[in-house]
Amino acid sequence: MASRIQTTERAKTNLLRAATAGGKARKAGAKITSATQKQAAKKAKQAARQQAMKRAARIAKATGRTAMKAARLITKIAAALVKGVVALLSACGPLVVIIVFIAAVAALIASPFGLFFSDEDKSTDVMPISRVVQEVNEEYNQRIEDIKNDNTWDTLDVQYIGTGGSRGNIWIDILAVFAVKTALTDDGMDVATIDQTRIDLIQEVFWDMTEIDHWIEIVAHTDSEGETWYEYILHIIITQRTAGEQAEIYGFNDDQREVLEELLSGAYDRHFMALITGLGHLGDGTDVIAEDFYIWPSAASDYVTSFFGTRLHPILGVYKTHSGIDIGAGYGTAVLAAADGVVTTAAYDAGGYGNYLIIDHGNGNKTLYAHMSQMSAGVGQAVTQGQTIGFVGSTGLSTGPHLHFEIYVGGTRVDPLLYFSNYTAAW
């Protein structure tokens, strides 16, 4: 009996020990489970953060070139963006900064400054600004040709009013007005994608800012035999308003005017010209050294693509004397008067020079500028050295945008490169 009681007590003790041990094991298990859950949650949070970082990185990579361009623009917007990023970096983590930066870039693209990123879109249904400029200029030239062909005349007189724009190139004014008018309104749209809708708007702004008027003047003359004859003079007056003048007509508000003034401040000229010409960079001609009283006639290029003398004509395929030099410059870049003088010729030669000007500098010295998309000086007009007299094009017998430049001394053409050094030769 005592043995059974002892055994029972021992069994109770063993059961108690087992139960205690089981309780400790359950508590330990609970502790391990809780720690594992915390660790798993931490890992999940880290994984989610890493995944978000990767997504942000992919977005950043996809918009990398745009972001880099945005960072390079010296603008008030970029300055504010940098300050904001610095503040965020000190207050938040890098993920937040990346997200905010991407959002800021998106806002920048949606603004009128988004125009500077338009060439990044390579979609088939969009068009680079340089192509739009070329097509509108061709339409402009065709309208002038239609006026000439639809009228009977003996003498042509073309007058240009305000064709230099506020920045020396009317297209800078036109694109700046287009960007503000399109993007900076309550129901506006971005100007970073130049599709047909936006192309139509650019054309609309161009013709709102450009007027071509003409009239026929009949002048009676009496010859040496007393006979009267009549001269028909076709006057064509081309007027192009500046951005400020057009803003007044459109009724821009203070915010629109402020952004327009910023775009036309001069800080963005090289970005505008990159769009207008379709060229990222050419030597701008400022390093060319003038050996005499002439200055280099291109405001955008120092690149000589064809030299003075006998050459194989690129179109006719025969050897001919090249009477000047060709400067490979982007479409729409400014052509400058090489010296003070008076314009003696401003005409169109379909089979050769296209739109061309001749300036008389006195003492038998003359210069000729050919293949221009537009001319901004007329016959009889006095021009000063460095003044914009037209814009590079490809009119006449031409394979592509360039400036053909000639120098005359005493009625004889001479090699223009005798007057310059430190230019870039194509070969």
VENPEQUI-V914402 format. One record per residue. N is the residue number from 1. OMEGA is omega as a letter, one per 30 degrees, with the letter a starting at -180 (NA if undefined). Layout:
N	OMEGA
N	OMEGA
This chain:
1	l
2	a
3	l
4	l
5	a
6	l
7	l
8	l
9	l
10	l
11	l
12	a
13	a
14	l
15	l
16	l
17	a
18	a
19	l
20	l
21	l
22	l
23	l
24	a
25	l
26	l
27	l
28	l
29	l
30	l
31	a
32	a
33	l
34	l
35	l
36	l
37	l
38	a
39	l
40	l
41	l
42	l
43	l
44	l
45	l
46	a
47	l
48	l
49	l
50	l
51	l
52	l
53	l
54	l
55	l
56	l
57	l
58	l
59	l
60	l
61	a
62	l
63	a
64	a
65	l
66	l
67	l
68	l
69	a
70	a
71	a
72	a
73	a
74	a
75	l
76	l
77	a
78	l
79	l
80	l
81	l
82	l
83	l
84	l
85	l
86	l
87	l
88	a
89	l
90	a
91	a
92	l
93	a
94	l
95	l
96	l
97	a
98	a
99	a
100	a
101	l
102	l
103	l
104	l
105	l
106	l
107	l
108	l
109	l
110	a
111	l
112	l
113	l
114	l
115	a
116	l
117	a
118	a
119	l
120	a
121	a
122	a
123	a
124	a
125	l
126	a
127	l
128	a
129	a
130	l
131	l
132	l
133	a
134	a
135	l
136	l
137	l
138	l
139	l
140	l
141	l
142	l
143	l
144	l
145	l
146	l
147	a
148	a
149	a
150	a
151	l
152	a
153	l
154	a
155	l
156	l
157	a
158	l
159	a
160	l
161	l
162	a
163	l
164	a
165	a
166	a
167	l
168	l
169	a
170	a
171	l
172	l
173	a
174	a
175	l
176	l
177	l
178	a
179	a
180	a
181	a
182	a
183	a
184	l
185	a
186	a
187	a
188	l
189	a
190	l
191	a
192	l
193	a
194	l
195	a
196	l
197	a
198	l
199	l
200	l
201	l
202	l
203	l
204	l
205	l
206	a
207	l
208	a
209	a
210	l
211	l
212	l
213	l
214	l
215	a
216	l
217	l
218	a
219	l
220	l
221	l
222	a
223	a
224	l
225	l
226	l
227	l
228	l
229	a
230	l
231	l
232	a
233	l
234	l
235	l
236	a
237	a
238	a
239	l
240	a
241	l
242	l
243	l
244	l
245	a
246	l
247	l
248	a
249	l
250	a
251	l
252	l
253	a
254	l
255	l
256	l
257	a
258	l
259	l
260	l
261	l
262	l
263	a
264	a
265	a
266	a
267	a
268	a
269	a
270	l
271	l
272	a
273	l
274	l
275	a
276	a
277	a
278	a
279	l
280	a
281	l
282	l
283	a
284	l
285	a
286	a
287	l
288	a
289	l
290	a
291	a
292	a
293	l
294	l
295	l
296	a
297	l
298	l
299	a
300	a
301	l
302	a
303	l
304	a
305	l
306	a
307	l
308	l
309	a
310	l
311	l
312	a
313	a
314	a
315	a
316	l
317	l
318	l
319	l
320	l
321	l
322	a
323	l
324	l
325	l
326	l
327	a
328	a
329	a
330	l
331	l
332	l
333	a
334	l
335	a
336	l
337	a
338	l
339	l
340	l
341	a
342	l
343	l
344	l
345	l
346	a
347	l
348	l
349	a
350	a
351	a
352	a
353	a
354	l
355	a
356	l
357	l
358	l
359	l
360	a
361	l
362	l
363	l
364	a
365	l
366	l
367	a
368	a
369	a
370	l
371	a
372	l
373	l
374	l
375	a
376	l
377	a
378	a
379	l
380	a
381	l
382	a
383	l
384	a
385	l
386	l
387	l
388	a
389	l
390	a
391	a
392	l
393	a
394	a
395	a
396	a
397	a
398	l
399	a
400	a
401	l
402	l
403	l
404	a
405	l
406	l
407	l
408	l
409	a
410	l
411	a
412	l
413	l
414	a
415	a
416	a
417	l
418	a
419	a
420	l
421	l
422	l
423	l
424	a
425	a
426	l
427	NA
